Amino acid sequence: MSGDQYTRQRARMVESQIIARGVHDPRVLHALREIPRHRFVPAELQPHAYEDRPLNIGCGQTISQPYIVALMTQLLELRVTDRVLEVGTGSAYQAAVLAVLAAEVITIERQETLAERASERLVELGYANVTVVTGDGSLGYPSGAPFDAIIVTAAAPRVPPSLKAQLAPGGRLVCPTGARGFQSLTRLVRKGDDFEEHHDIRCVFVPLLGKEGWEE
């Protein structure tokens, strides 16, 4: 498939899957129109990269449905000066979206194979403001805290306390929480020592494994 064909597929994806469902942040829409999502999936799945569904990327992980990426990113309300922590690098597509919208992104991946692939892909595509770290994402990245925004791309039984502690005053956190088979998007905003909490759509994510997530 040619580059022009992928460009047209991205445009259709944004119109029919993203805008039609109520995502309206112009910076998020611009990022989704520009980032080559097909470069973040295995070669045999590239023709399906812009379909309205998650795709398998190996190691028991998936790249999220485009709408979920767009919605979670919009809920972060990112500014160009923000420092962002992503928990669950996976394919690195979400990290690339964050990189376009924020000043610095640290993304942490539990599986070394995925982390290495993600780092290579981000370098290859020129996303120089992203650092990929291997570790237990449920514990966050204390040496880089505080963060203006934190996004968790795997499901936890509750928002990990370590992540809440690493959120800057006024910072926003988005994380799917609930049972292993079914969750809702939880959004926190830090107000001093307190957290304002809201719940958005229901969703299904792979589990966040780790000390403050699910046991293996």
C-alpha positions, 0 to 999 in steps of 0.5 A: 500500500502506498503512502498516499493510501495510508494518508487517506486511511488516516483521514477517514479514521479521524473523521469516522472513528474519532470526530464522529464519537465526540473527540474534538481537541484539534491538537489530538486530531492533528496528531492522529492525522499525521502519525503513521499508525501502520508503522507501529504494527507487525508488517502483516497487519499494516493494511488493518492499522486504521480499522476500528479495533485493537490489533495484536502486537505480540508478547500477549499485548495489543495496540489500542483501538484508535478511538481509545487512544484519542479519547485518553489523550484528550482527557489528559488535556496536554500542554506543549510544556508538559512532562508525561509518563506513560505506563505500558509502552506496547507498540509505542504508538501512544507514546508517539501521539504524546510526543507530538503534544508534549515537551517530554515523554517517559514511557515504561514497559515491563517486557524487554522485547517490546521496550527494545522494539519500541525504542528502535521504532521511535528513533527511526521515526524521529520522536526524539523527546521520548525515553523508553524505560524497562521496569514495573510500570505500576510503580511509575518512575520516581526518579523522573517525577513529578509529571504533569500527566500520567497515562496508563495503557493497561487495566489496574484494579485501582489507580496505583498509589505510586502513580498518584504520588508522582503526579504534579499539582494540577496534574491529570492521570488517566487509567482504566480501572476495574475487574480484569475483564471489564473496566472504565476509564478513570481520570484524576486531577491532583488538587494539593493532597486531594484528587478529583476523580471522574469516570468515563466510558467502559472499556477492556484493556490487558491487565497491568501486571506489577506490584501495584497492579495485578499479580501474574 
